[in-house]
Amino acid sequence: MSARPLIALVGRPNVGKSTLFNRMAGRRAAIAHDMPGVTRDRNYADFSWDGRALSVVDTGGFEPESRDRLIAQVRQQAQLATEEAAAVVLVVDGREGLTNVDRAVADLLRRTKKPLFVAVNKADTSRTEEEMPLADFYELGFGEVFALSAEHGRGTSDLLEAIVTALGVPAEPPPPEEEDEPAEVSESDRPTGDIRVAIVGRPNVGKSTMVNALLGQDRFVVSDIPGTTRDSIDSLVIHRGQRFVVTDTAGIRRKATISAQVEAYSVVRAMKAMDDAEVVAVVLDATEAGVDQDAKLLALVVEKSKALVVVVNKWDIAEKEGATQDWYRKELDKRLPFVAFAPMLFVSAKDGRGVVRVLEKAARLVEQFRARFPTPQLNELLENIQESHPAPLARGLPVKLFYVAQVAYAPPTFVINCGRPEAIPDHYRRFVENRFREAFGLEVPMRLVFKERKRRKRPPRKEG
């Protein structure tokens, strides 16, 4: 999957950037994956609008030390936005009117040739909008000014419509027409080519050191200073005849500890690397693994349905302190239960110990990620599941699972035709997924879609 066009929200504090971000991303979509212990306060998100696939980043507000410091910080985030984004939205407070800080960031944005938009926020009602000095914002020279209410959703559709039109974002292909039996994937649809592996993690967990060990050379700058790597860098690695494209990404850290806005945009670069990868190796620090930021990052990998390898680095240090792999696995399973399906490797990047296993595991995961599962075998499994553990009754009536087929690769996606899919409880859906995992030894994300079986239309009865 290629990276989505990125919309950057830029502006001074308290103008409503985060609220507009939530409105675009969709509050419900932001918590679509109910993962224990995961706080969804990220400042970047993928979303769809009117059939278009997009991404949005909130550049965040500041608590400035002084007015001059504020202008400098906002200018910096605006400059980074123009470098990374496909379109930039300057968010302003319509109730306060045009400020010198707004003008300063607008001056910088004008130098880019990328589409620019002004979102005049807090126009909660038509009366509020009439009282706003909208004409002042037209002076910025960005073209049309969009009065909106991020809190209530008023006017946001007009802004998004203008953005997708300016960017020429194509509509995503519509879902296939429903059939009595789901359309199966063909061998010609199977993904091929180099295995793309993205190395991600918090700063200073040893990502660049690990990639250097894989390459056998000091390709990247290795430093004890968190955040040394600013850009995502691709390198070709050949191991046992298999070609891997390994991407080293910038460190991802807590929003509260970002000292320079460049690191916020490094997060976006890492997200793009994830989009392009089939396998994401999330590097944890053995001395402090399973922290909140690790959980958020792992949740994002799962949300993007990428094959995942959990790499516990600095294991040499943990071993000296008496840690065992069995204890560590159990501890991480408690803290991060939503990635229990993913393989876990224990390495020491500094010594090069166990690092090559990351590639070997990635190759095995990609085999599963791209695998085609025979339909007869799938339906035999489905029949066994029903016989041994049928779905719970719905209003006293049985829920029948009729047929299953694989409809997509990467990740493997299966559609089960059934009766009354809305009545199938979540625990039974998880049960069926676990049985599929056990039967095929799956260690990659999979999608299981329960779909109501279309009833065949009976031919009209003949007279006589």
C-alpha positions in Angstrom: 0.0 0.0 0.0 1.4 3.3 -1.0 1.5 6.3 1.4 -1.7 8.3 1.6 -1.6 12.1 0.8 -0.8 13.8 4.1 -2.7 16.9 5.3 -0.8 18.9 7.9 -2.7 21.1 10.4 -0.6 24.2 11.3 -1.3 27.1 13.6 -0.8 28.6 17.0 -2.0 27.1 20.2 -5.7 26.9 21.2 -7.1 27.5 17.8 -8.6 24.0 17.6 -6.1 22.0 15.6 -6.5 18.9 17.7 -10.2 19.2 17.6 -10.1 19.5 13.8 -7.7 16.5 13.7 -10.2 14.4 15.7 -13.0 15.5 13.4 -11.1 14.5 10.3 -9.8 11.2 11.7 -13.2 10.4 13.2 -13.5 10.0 17.0 -15.0 6.6 16.5 -12.4 5.5 14.0 -9.6 6.5 16.4 -10.8 3.9 18.9 -11.8 1.2 16.4 -9.3 -1.2 18.0 -10.2 -1.7 21.6 -6.8 -2.7 22.9 -6.3 -2.7 26.7 -3.9 -0.1 28.0 -3.6 1.8 24.8 -4.3 5.6 25.0 -5.3 6.9 21.6 -3.8 10.4 21.9 -1.5 10.2 18.9 -1.2 13.2 16.6 -1.4 11.4 13.3 -4.0 9.2 11.7 -5.2 7.5 8.5 -8.8 8.1 7.6 -11.2 7.9 4.6 -13.4 10.7 3.4 -15.9 10.3 0.6 -14.1 7.2 -0.6 -10.7 8.9 -0.5 -7.8 7.5 1.5 -5.9 10.3 3.4 -3.7 10.9 6.4 -3.7 13.9 8.8 -1.1 15.2 11.2 -1.6 17.7 14.0 1.5 19.7 14.5 0.6 20.3 18.1 0.4 23.3 20.3 3.0 24.9 22.5 3.2 26.5 25.9 5.6 29.2 24.7 8.1 30.9 27.0 7.6 34.2 25.2 5.8 35.7 22.2 9.0 35.7 20.1 9.6 32.0 21.0 6.1 31.2 19.9 6.5 32.8 16.5 9.8 30.9 16.0 8.2 27.6 17.0 5.2 28.0 14.8 7.4 29.0 11.9 9.4 25.9 12.4 6.4 23.6 12.4 5.0 25.4 9.3 8.3 24.8 7.4 8.3 21.1 8.3 4.7 20.8 7.3 5.4 22.1 3.8 8.3 19.6 3.5 6.3 16.5 4.5 2.7 17.2 3.6 0.8 17.2 0.3 -1.5 19.9 1.6 -1.3 22.4 4.5 -4.2 23.8 6.5 -3.6 27.0 8.5 -6.0 26.8 11.4 -7.0 30.1 12.9 -9.4 31.3 15.6 -12.2 33.2 14.0 -13.4 34.7 17.3 -10.0 36.3 18.0 -9.5 37.4 14.4 -6.2 37.6 12.4 -3.1 37.8 14.6 0.5 38.6 14.0 1.4 35.0 14.6 -1.1 33.9 11.9 0.5 36.4 9.5 4.0 35.1 10.3 3.2 31.5 9.6 1.2 32.5 6.5 4.2 34.4 5.1 6.3 31.2 5.4 3.7 29.0 3.9 3.3 31.2 0.9 6.8 30.1 -0.3 5.6 26.6 -1.0 3.8 25.5 -4.2 1.7 23.0 -2.3 -2.0 23.6 -1.9 -2.8 25.9 1.1 -6.0 26.3 2.9 -7.3 28.6 5.7 -9.7 27.0 8.2 -11.3 29.7 10.3 -12.4 27.7 13.3 -15.1 28.2 16.0 -17.8 29.3 13.6 -20.2 27.2 15.6 -23.4 28.8 14.2 -24.3 30.9 11.2 -24.7 33.9 13.5 -21.2 33.4 14.9 -19.8 33.2 11.4 -21.5 36.4 10.4 -19.8 38.2 13.4 -16.3 36.9 12.4 -14.0 39.2 10.4 -13.6 36.7 7.6 -12.5 39.4 5.1 -9.3 39.8 7.1 -8.3 36.2 6.5 -8.8 36.6 2.7 -5.9 39.1 3.0 -3.5 36.2 3.5 -3.9 35.3 -0.2 -4.6 31.6 0.2 -7.8 31.8 -1.9 -11.1 30.6 -0.4 -11.4 30.8 3.4 -13.3 28.0 5.1 -15.4 29.0 8.1 -16.0 25.9 10.2 -16.6 24.4 13.6 -14.3 21.5 14.3 -16.2 20.8 17.5 -19.6 20.4 15.8 -18.4 19.4 12.3 -20.0 22.4 10.6 -18.2 23.2 7.4 -15.5 20.5 7.6 -16.9 18.7 4.6 -16.4 21.8 2.4 -12.8 22.0 3.5 -12.1 18.3 2.8 -13.9 18.5 -0.6 -11.6 21.3 -1.6 -8.5 19.4 -0.4 -9.2 16.2 -2.3 -10.1 18.2 -5.4 -6.9 20.2 -5.3 -4.8 17.0 -4.7 -6.7 15.0 -7.3 -7.1 12.1 -4.8 -8.7 9.2 -6.6 -11.6 7.3 -5.0 -10.8 4.0 -3.5 -12.1 1.1 -5.6 -15.6 0.1 -4.5 -16.1 -3.2 -2.8 -16.9 -6.1 -5.1 -20.6 -6.8 -5.6 -22.0 -9.2 -3.2 -22.3 -12.8 -4.4 -23.7 -15.9 -2.8 -20.1 -17.2 -2.4 -17.2 -14.7 -2.0 -14.9 -14.2 -4.9 -11.6 -16.0 -4.2 -8.2 -14.6 -4.8 -6.2 -16.0 -7.8 -2.6 -17.0 -7.9 -1.9 -14.1 -10.2 -3.0 -11.7 -7.5 -0.3 -13.0 -5.0 2.2 -10.3 -4.1 5.8 -10.9 -5.2 9.2 -9.2 -5.1 11.6 -8.0 -2.4 10.6 -8.2 1.2 10.2 -4.7 2.7 11.0 -4.6 6.4 10.6 -1.3 8.4 12.6 -1.0 11.7 10.7 1.2 14.1 10.8 2.0 17.8 11.3 4.7 20.4 14.5 6.7 20.2 17.7 5.1 21.6 16.4 1.5 21.6 19.2 0.5 19.1 17.5 0.6 15.7 20.4 2.0 13.7 22.8 -0.3 15.6 20.7 -3.3 14.6 20.6 -2.2 10.9 24.3 -1.7 10.9 24.7 -5.2 12.2 22.5 -6.5 9.4 24.4 -4.6 6.8 27.8 -5.5 8.3 28.9 -1.9 8.0 28.4 1.4 9.8 25.9 2.7 7.3 24.0 4.9 9.8 25.1 7.3 12.5 24.9 5.6 15.8 24.7 7.9 18.9 23.6 7.8 22.5 21.6 10.9 21.8 17.9 10.0 21.3 16.5 11.1 17.9 19.8 11.0 15.9 18.0 9.5 12.9 15.8 12.1 11.2 14.8 10.4 7.9 13.8 6.9 6.9 16.6 5.3 4.9 16.3 2.2 2.7 19.1 -0.4 2.3 19.2 -3.6 0.3 20.2 -6.7 2.2 20.6 -10.1 0.6 20.4 -13.1 3.0 20.4 -16.7 1.8 19.4 -15.6 -1.6 16.4 -13.5 -0.5 16.4 -9.8 -1.1 15.2 -7.5 1.7 14.7 -3.8 1.6 15.4 -2.7 5.2 14.1 0.8 6.2 15.6 2.4 9.3 13.2 5.0 10.7 13.5 7.9 13.1 12.7 7.3 16.7 9.2 7.7 18.0 8.8 9.3 21.4 6.1 10.7 23.6 4.4 13.8 22.4 5.2 15.5 25.7 8.9 14.9 25.4 9.3 16.1 21.8 11.9 18.9 22.1 11.9 19.8 18.4 9.0 19.6 15.9 11.3 17.8 13.4 10.9 14.7 15.6 7.1 15.0 15.3 7.5 14.8 11.5 9.9 11.9 11.9 6.9 10.0 13.3 5.1 10.7 10.0 8.1 9.4 8.0 8.0 6.2 10.1 4.3 5.9 9.4 5.0 6.1 5.7 7.7 3.4 6.0 5.1 1.2 7.7 2.7 1.8 4.8 5.3 0.6 2.3 6.5 -2.4 4.4 5.0 -5.9 4.7 6.9 -6.6 7.9 7.5 -4.1 10.7 10.1 -4.9 13.3 9.3 -3.0 16.5 12.4 -2.7 18.6 12.0 -2.6 22.3 14.6 -1.8 25.0 14.9 -4.9 27.2 15.6 -2.6 30.2 12.3 -0.8 29.8 10.1 -2.6 27.3 6.3 -2.5 27.3 6.0 1.1 28.2 3.0 3.2 27.1 4.7 4.4 23.9 5.7 0.9 22.9 2.0 -0.1 23.3 0.9 2.8 21.1 3.4 2.0 18.4 2.5 -1.7 18.4 -1.2 -0.8 18.2 -0.5 1.2 15.1 1.3 -1.7 13.4 -1.7 -4.0 14.2 -4.1 -1.3 13.0 -2.3 -1.1 9.7 -2.4 -5.0 9.5 1.3 -5.4 8.9 3.3 -8.5 9.8 5.0 -7.8 13.1 8.2 -9.0 14.8 8.7 -7.8 18.3 12.5 -7.4 18.8 13.7 -7.1 22.3 17.1 -5.4 22.1 19.8 -5.0 24.7 19.1 -8.6 25.9 22.7 -9.0 27.0 22.0 -6.3 29.7 18.7 -7.9 30.8 20.4 -11.3 31.1 23.1 -10.0 33.3 20.3 -8.7 35.6 18.8 -12.1 35.8 15.9 -11.9 33.2 14.8 -15.0 31.3 13.1 -15.1 28.0 10.2 -17.1 29.4 9.6 -14.6 32.1 9.9 -11.7 29.7 7.4 -13.2 27.2 4.8 -13.6 30.0 5.4 -10.1 31.2 5.0 -8.6 27.8 1.9 -10.7 27.1 0.3 -9.2 30.2 1.2 -5.6 29.2 0.6 -6.0 25.5 -2.0 -8.8 25.0 -3.2 -7.5 21.6 0.1 -8.6 20.0 0.3 -12.0 21.5 0.1 -13.6 18.0 3.4 -11.9 16.9 6.8 -13.7 17.2 9.3 -12.3 19.7 13.0 -12.2 19.3 15.7 -11.5 21.8 18.8 -9.8 20.4 21.9 -7.7 21.2 22.4 -5.4 18.3 25.6 -4.0 19.8 27.2 -7.5 19.7 25.3 -8.6 16.6 23.9 -11.5 18.5 20.6 -12.8 17.1 20.1 -9.9 14.7 20.1 -12.0 11.5 17.1 -13.9 12.9 15.0 -10.7 12.3 15.4 -11.3 8.5 14.8 -15.0 8.8 11.7 -14.5 10.8 10.5 -11.7 8.4 10.9 -14.2 5.4 8.8 -16.8 7.2 6.1 -14.2 8.1 6.0 -12.9 4.5 5.3 -16.5 3.3 2.2 -16.5 5.6 1.4 -12.9 4.7 1.3 -13.8 0.9 0.0 -17.3 1.3 -3.0 -18.7 -0.5 -5.0 -21.2 1.6 -7.0 -23.9 -0.4 -10.7 -23.4 -0.2 -11.5 -27.1 0.5 -9.2 -27.0 3.5 -10.7 -23.8 4.7 -14.2 -25.2 4.5 -13.2 -28.5 6.2 -11.9 -26.4 9.1 -15.1 -24.3 9.2 -17.2 -27.5 9.3 -15.1 -28.9 12.2 -15.4 -25.6 14.1 -19.2 -25.7 13.8 -19.4 -29.4 14.9 -17.2 -28.9 17.9 -18.2 -25.5 18.9 -21.3 -24.0 17.1 -22.1 -20.4 17.2 -24.4 -19.3 20.1 -28.1 -19.2 19.4 -29.6 -15.9 18.2 -33.1 -15.4 19.7 -33.3 -19.2 20.1 -32.3 -19.8 16.5 -29.0 -21.3 15.4 -26.5 -19.2 13.5 -25.2 -21.2 10.5 -21.7 -20.8 9.0 -22.1 -21.8 5.4 -18.9 -21.2 3.4 -15.5 -19.6 3.7 -13.0 -18.4 1.1 -9.9 -16.3 1.0 -10.6 -13.0 -0.7 -7.3 -11.1 -0.3 -3.6 -11.4 0.5 -1.3 -9.3 2.7 -2.9 -9.8 5.2 -4.7 -13.0 4.5 -8.4 -12.1 4.5 -11.3 -14.6 4.7 -15.0 -14.1 4.2 -17.4 -16.4 6.0 -20.9 -16.5 4.5 -23.3 -17.0 7.4 -26.8 -16.3 8.7 -27.3 -13.3 10.9 -23.7 -12.1 11.2 -24.8 -9.2 13.4 -25.8 -11.8 16.1 -22.4 -13.4 16.3 -20.7 -12.2 19.5 -17.2 -10.9 19.6 -15.9 -13.8 21.8 -17.1 -16.3 19.1 -15.4 -14.3 16.4 -12.2 -14.4 18.4 -12.6 -18.1 18.9 -13.0 -18.7 15.2 -9.9 -16.5 14.4 -7.9 -18.5 17.0 -8.9 -21.8 15.4 -7.8 -20.5 12.0 -4.4 -19.4 13.5 -3.9 -22.7 15.2 -4.8 -24.7 12.0 -2.4 -22.8 9.8 0.2 -21.7 12.3 -0.4 -18.0 11.5 1.8 -15.5 13.2 0.6 -12.6 11.0 -2.5 -10.3 11.2 -5.5 -11.8 9.5 -8.9 -10.5 8.7 -12.0 -12.5 9.2 -15.2 -11.0 7.8 -18.6 -12.5 8.7 -21.0 -11.7 5.8 -24.7 -12.5 5.5 -25.4 -15.1 2.8 -27.5 -13.7 -0.1 -30.5 -15.7 -0.7 -30.9 -17.0 -4.2 -34.0 -15.7 -6.0 -36.3 -18.6 -6.8 -37.6 -18.7 -10.4 -41.2 -17.8 -10.8 -43.6 -20.7 -10.6 -45.0 -21.9 -13.9 -48.7 -22.0 -14.4 -50.3 -25.3 -15.1 
